Structure formats: structure tokens, C-alpha cells
Amino acid sequence: MKNFALIGAAGFVAPRHMQAIQETGNQLLAALDNSDSVGIIDSYFPEADFFVEFERFDRHLEKLKRRGAPIDYVSVCSPNYLHDAHIRFGMRHGADVICEKPLVLNPWNIDALEEIARETGQNVYNILQLRLHPSVIALREKARQAPSDKKFDVDLTYQTSRGHWYYTSWKGDVAKSGGIATNIGVHFYDMLQWIFGDVQDNIVHIHTHDRAAGFLEFEKARVRWFLSINYNTIPEAVRKTGARTFRSINIEGEEFEFSGGFTDLHTRSYEAILDGNGFELGAAKKAIEIVHDIRHQEPVGLKGAYHPLAKLPLARHPFERP
């Protein structure tokens, strides 16, 4: 049985990590979050110690070590801009680290973390659960079996509506979240480069507070992509069903179906990590390079091969004065 500590216990994704720790037969000894709305812990590890102050959490992990119960893994579910510091913290405590996406905000952060990993002898793993999805694995094999000069034409659409709270939270701050492409798109970019190979071209058509669209050319695919957190961009037929999220990957005119099979992917990720087969630092770098380049580009507007939804009227920022 391995001992875990978790940073970011009140976040959206933290329960998936708690469940994965439990289902792999391990124990959560300590958790940290500056919010105390963490009653979800009771569903998994009611005996876990909880802290809202980083200094006390740090000291507690030292006490555990002295008492012969050192932390084996630190799971990081904190806001994106804190991942780098929290990964370093875990390694310097002598623990391996499991971090949510995005691993970090900038590619050079990965280089620095690799250096610390070598110094400490610890490992860092990124949760890249789409790579474990059976349909995604099958698509990757299909792309690899295709003729060497074959390029698939792909449209990626991901719309997940967010309310006004989003702009007040850290997620609405580009310096903290990395913006829409990083915050809600990074796992799709990782999946695409894993399936279709290295990026050959990266163009941004629009990039605003509530949406982004662009074109990515990979070794084996041309991808028009559109991401949005604006409810009004979701197709009307989908809105009529009451849904607030729409996801579509269309390949060569056919819908790529992978809506099911998500419930246990965090647990499967933890199983692979515990078996020594997790996705380490280098695996995350290409997707981080993609989102970094998207974030720092000047959008070119509606030119070239843009996603059809990029033509939708732009919306005013909810906090902007009329």
C-alpha cells in the first residue's frame, strides 16, 4: 500500500484522483487546499488529514516521514500556474508526482523539472488519459497503418459552456490558466499529436475570452479546431436537449465516436503509473509546445482553412461595460 498526499482537494478533478487512489488499493494521508469545501474527501478517505495552509501541510509531511510513514506519491490537482511549483515540492519531499493536465504552462518548465528529477531520483507523471481510451488507441493504429503520404482531414469541435464565475476564478486569468486552448484544449492537442505525429504548422484564426479557433497540420492530419466556453455557440439542436456541452471529432466526413469509456481512465492511469508505465515528463512536452504557441500568436482572422464555427459573431466579455 502506497501513501499519497494530494494538493488541490477542492477542485473539479480531485475526486477522480481520490477514487483512483482508493481503487488501486492505496491510502491518502494528507490533502491541501486553500478552500475548505472538501467534504468529498469523506466519500474516499475520511481519516485523511486536511490543511488550508501550505506551511502546515509541508510540516505535516515531514512529521509523517519521521514517523516512518513517508509520502510515496504527491497528486497535483491545483490551478495550472501552480503545477510547476507543486511538482517541485513533491520531488523535494522524496515523492514521485502525478499531475493533472496541463503539466505546466511553458515548454521550458519541463526542461527544468527534468533536471530536478535527475537530481532527486524522483519521477513525474502526467495524466494523459485519452491515450488509454480504446477508441483513441484504435484510431492511432489506423493512422499508422495508412499510406505514408496519407493526411486525414479532421474537424475538432469542443464546446463546454461556463458561467460568469469562470471569469472571476483563476481559470479566467490567462496568466494563471493559460487561456482557453490550454485550459480546455490541451488534452485534445495531446491526443491529436499522439495519433497523427509531429506538428508541421500551427495557425490561430481567432482567440478571445470565450473561444479560440485555428488550424494544425500534423504529419498525418490537417485539423481545423474550435473551442468555446460560450453556451450560445453550441448547436441549437444540442441546446434543445438541455445539454451544455458538445464534443465532436469528424474525420474524413465521419464522426469519431469516443463518448463512452471515460469513467475509469484516471484509475487506469494510476494503475499504469504504479506499474512503472506512466506518461513521464517528456510525453507531455509536445502538447505544451502547441498550447504555448497558440497562446503567443497573433490571430490571423478568417483566412485559409478555418473551422466553420469561427464565423460565429463574437461575444462581449461579460464584465465589459456596454
URFEN-V509880 format. One record per residue. PSI is psi in degrees with one decimal (* if undefined). Layout:
# URFEN-V509880
PSI
PSI
This chain:
# URFEN-V509880
127.4
149.6
129.9
148.9
150.3
131.5
121.4
47.8
-18.0
-0.9
169.6
-40.2
-13.5
-41.4
-31.5
-34.9
-41.2
-44.2
-42.6
-40.6
-43.8
-46.6
-17.7
8.0
28.1
-179.1
140.8
117.2
-30.1
146.6
153.0
137.3
142.8
-8.5
140.0
15.7
69.9
33.2
-18.7
-25.1
-32.6
-26.8
-14.7
-54.7
72.2
-19.7
-3.7
139.3
143.3
140.8
145.7
-5.8
125.4
-39.9
-40.7
-36.3
-47.0
-47.5
-36.1
-39.6
-35.2
-40.1
-41.7
-40.9
-44.7
-28.8
4.3
18.7
60.5
153.1
126.4
-37.0
138.4
122.1
127.7
114.6
25.3
174.0
149.8
-44.1
-11.9
-8.4
-46.6
-49.3
-38.8
-31.5
-44.8
-43.5
-47.3
-45.8
-40.2
-14.1
3.8
20.1
151.9
157.3
137.3
118.4
140.3
168.1
151.3
145.5
-49.9
177.8
-24.0
143.7
-36.2
-20.3
-34.2
-40.9
-43.8
-38.2
-35.7
-35.2
-43.9
-37.3
-40.7
-41.3
-39.9
-20.6
13.3
162.9
149.5
129.4
139.3
139.9
105.7
63.9
-21.6
-25.2
-14.8
-4.6
128.7
-39.8
-36.0
-40.7
-41.8
-39.2
-39.7
-41.3
-39.1
-42.8
-37.5
-29.8
-13.7
157.5
150.0
-27.6
6.3
131.6
122.3
142.5
121.8
137.4
121.1
125.0
124.2
113.7
118.7
101.0
142.8
143.8
-173.0
-24.1
-31.5
-39.6
-20.4
-30.0
172.0
-24.0
-26.5
-2.3
111.0
-35.8
-23.7
-36.0
-24.6
-0.2
178.6
-45.4
-37.7
-44.8
-43.1
-7.6
-14.1
-35.9
-28.6
-40.1
-38.8
-44.2
-44.3
-44.6
-29.7
-35.9
-47.3
-0.3
-171.1
152.4
134.2
-23.8
144.6
107.3
135.7
126.4
-46.9
150.6
99.7
-171.4
-25.6
2.2
162.1
147.7
148.4
-167.9
130.9
129.2
124.2
175.5
-36.0
21.0
150.2
120.7
120.4
128.7
150.5
126.5
143.2
147.4
10.0
119.3
-35.2
-10.8
-12.7
136.8
140.6
-39.1
-34.1
-41.2
-34.5
-22.1
-7.9
-4.0
146.3
9.2
141.4
129.4
131.3
134.1
111.8
122.3
115.7
38.0
-0.7
140.6
128.8
114.1
115.8
34.1
-28.4
175.9
20.9
-17.4
-30.3
14.0
-29.9
-41.1
-41.8
-35.6
-44.5
-39.5
-44.5
-42.1
-47.2
-24.4
2.0
16.4
25.9
170.3
111.7
-174.5
-47.4
-29.0
-27.9
-13.4
-40.2
-41.0
-37.1
-37.1
-39.8
-51.0
-32.6
-44.3
-39.0
-44.0
-30.5
8.7
151.8
118.4
141.2
-8.2
-168.8
76.2
145.2
-148.2
82.1
155.8
137.5
-35.3
-10.1
-17.4
-8.4
145.2
138.1
150.5
151.1
145.8
132.7
-22.7
4.8
136.0
139.6
*
